[in-house]
Amino acid sequence: MKRRVVITGMGWITPLGHDIESVWQRLLRAESGVAATTNFDARTFPTQFSAEVKNFDLEKFINDRYDEHKAASRNTRFALAAAEMAWCGAGLNAGAQVDPEQVGVYLGGGEGPIDFDSFVAAAVAGWNAEKKDLDSIRWAEVAYQKLNAVREFEQDPNCAAGHIAYRFNAQGPNFNTLTACAASTQAIGEATCMIRRGDADIMISGGAHSMIHPLGVTGFNRLTALSTRNDSCITASRPFDATRDGFVLGEGAGILILEEYESARRRGARPLAEIVGYGSTADAFRVTDIHESARGASAAMRAALSDANLDIAEIDYISAHGTGTEENDKLETLAIRTVFGSLAKNVPISSIKSMMGHLVAAAGAVELITCVLAIRDDTVPPTSNFSTPDPNCDLDYVPNKARKKPVRAALSNSFGFGGQNDTLIVRRISE
Amino acid sequence: MTARRVVITGLGPVTPIGIGATAFWNALLEGVSGIRRVRAFDPSRFDSQMAGEIDGVEVGNYVPKSYRKAAKIMARDIVLAVAGAYEAVKDAGLRTKCMLERGEANGPSNVDPTRIGANIGAGLICADLPELAAALHSASENGQFSLARWGSEGMNNLTPLWLLKFLPNMLACHVTIVHDCQGPSNTITCGEASSHLAIGEAFRTIARGVEDVCICGGAESKDNAMALLRQSLGKRLSRRNDLPDKACRPFAVDRDGTVVSEGGGLVILEELEHAKARGATIYAELVGFGASNDACSPAQPSVPHPEGRGILLASRKALRDAGIDAGQIDMIGAFGVGTPEHDRSEAAAIRALLGERVTQVPVMAIKGGIGNNGAGSGAIDFIAAVLAMQNATIPPAIHSAEVDPACGLKLVTGKPIDARIDHVLSIGFAMGGGQNAALVIRRYRP
């Protein structure tokens, strides 16, 4: 018999706050986490705002053995705090008997923010303007002086998973995937498969990322992927709206404790929802564009539905990838129409990126947490900043106001640059 | 439903000692070293001045003509992966979109695009320093960088698609586009453990039925100033600059560090019936996978667990998964990076795993001539292990003649040895972060 996988704990660090309940209430009130960027001085950048995590202090979350994590980079700090919240929420801190070899970690974690000032100092000193080439001797002289070994190492994308393994003595399988904006959805999907198969009994899974630094914003600005609505940043993230002009960069982490159903019950844990479906596909089309038929996105949703053995009529809510870029929202809508057919107009769809921005690799994890809360409270969060309907986006996006309605199962989409498509389905716990 | 078996049908190594299975294998047998004083840039100011370098990898040789212009947005890591995928697909006789469009195979295709995926390990790709430095310099005056000028004009000196050159998932994205792989695609970023984890996950993905074929493995280039500096700051590198080709000495008593390198490998994993139906040549069967974390303090990121606890756990899980015990292993494909601590840790795990048989079971360690390819390392080791099984020959660890007695391994040195091999255990681990993985390869029996 198939081993069932349930969620027993959740934690997040987001632009709207640092605990599950208050952030959830703010989402339901359509509040915004977007403001002028403070991580660096962005006043001359095309985009001068973002959804930053505010007033965050890791030491408040892990006051014992904090010293061992004090060199962690910003994304890893978010991950550690969210993991602590999830672990405690699952009741695993209270002397639970778990086999450390059967506890694993699967994150969709981003790279740590670059040590920008040191990097720039070396790059500028090393550039030989006459020869139009890098003088690697001058570069190295400055770089050896300025760059710090641990700070450099902590940028590696597998560091957060290592920190978490140490903190919770998770000696089981340990992975990090970095499939751009689809990463944490993919991580949770693969972690689910590992528990089903018996490779682990508990997986600490989700994602963390921060690209709100000069080079991160540069990269997205050069791609013209970001909104540049500098005069009205709170309304800048407007998924599915006709006036959308790009996404708003966010940062943060979402971590979930996934657990095999029977062993969770035996230890008296309270399952919050069951993960029943996962689908992953590639567009295999272009690095820069989504296939015009949205074939990869619809194939991922279909694969997840088939994995879940659920009918489309049983999906009561779709948490959209809904970035607020022209292309994504149009083609995600097309994909939903393709998969849901005549039912597409009946299923409420929302994008919480309208309120907390796009957490990049961590986006899928915080969105899945939102799906679990929607099931718990039979309430669907809104898509805020929705004012002007787009003929290419003609479905029910739950504009601006949360909605009470029964939610038995929810589907969550994440799509990444280069054609990565991942879908998860969570369902209310049934015996 | 009976379990779906997964076999290896194609090998695509891209390494400093050879590209493609035949060239790579011959170089391993001949004991060739691909490590030399760095030529990619002037390394004089670095404390380690050597690297494994690959000459002449032109994207145009590995993609359809229509895709050549995409080379502009490929970091070196991506080029290496695209080359490895081509070699592996060709070796497997898969008639993918790339092979048909290049005219190297005649249609129809023998693989359904929705049933072939990719799972490719990648590193933290270092931004092209000269390109970025030129742009940053344009926003500075008298050596002083101005963030304000960068935001208003400097950044415009970067190509609009700049970010896409360096996203780790671009290895898999380009490969899936070139070969039309619409199945599951993943990018594992766990340092040096990435390839083993990617191959292991691909094994699971095929077994559970969501795809029939997977292009998997990993690639990375550490042959650039930023990567060399990072490894150097981490105190992981050999300083034997006067003997570059002999600097990396896994498990040797006089080892003093690893050497950065570029390369990787892609492997075709395939469901057995799918492989048989298209008449594929089967190298071997993949039968076991295990993964773990050391769960050691992150305060000392470069220090592995002294007893190799995580390597041992991953190995035991892989053996259990394969349904065999340590007594059935005929060869260990060691990771052998060549630092004093990591080799000691790995050797301790191998001793604990093999028990008394540690004096009998031959150990293969090939980084002496190749160096540390980061996320690509494991795939190169895996390919060498498959070839050793197929050829019943174990290539030697070059420059490790005097094996460290403290390691206590039966390392194959000097000349290749003949060995009938039914089961290989291939080990991989991250040099920091604590990730470990092991794979069990079995001689194919119909």
Interface residues (C-beta under 8 A of the other chain):
Chain A: F40 D41 A42 R43 T44 F45 P46 D67 E68 H69 A71 A72 P100 E101 G104 V105 E111 V120 A121 A123 V124 A125 G126 W127 A129 K132 D133 L134 D135 S136 I137 W139 A140 E141 A143 Y144 L147 N148 A149 V150 E152 F153 E154 Q155 D156 P157 N158 C159 A161 G162 H163 A165 Y166 N169 A170 Q171 G172 P173 N174 F175 N176 T177 L178 T179 A180 Q186 E190 C193 M194 R197 D199 P214 L215 T218 G219 F220 N221 R222 L223 T224 S280 T281 A282 D283 A284 F285 R286 V287 T288 R295 G296 A299 A303 G416 F417 G418 G419 Q420
Chain B: F41 D42 P43 S44 R45 F46 A70 I73 P113 T114 G117 A118 A122 L124 A127 L129 P130 L132 A133 A134 L136 H137 S140 G143 Q144 F145 L147 A148 R149 W150 G151 S152 M155 N156 L158 T159 P160 L161 W162 L163 L164 L167 P168 N169 M170 A172 C173 H174 T176 I177 H179 D180 C181 Q182 G183 P184 S185 N186 T187 I188 T189 C190 G191 A193 L197 E201 R204 R208 V210 A225 L229 R230 S232 L233 G234 K235 G290 A291 S292 N293 D294 A295 C296 S297 P298 A299 P301 S302 R309 G310 L313 K317 A430 G432 G433 G434 Q435 N436
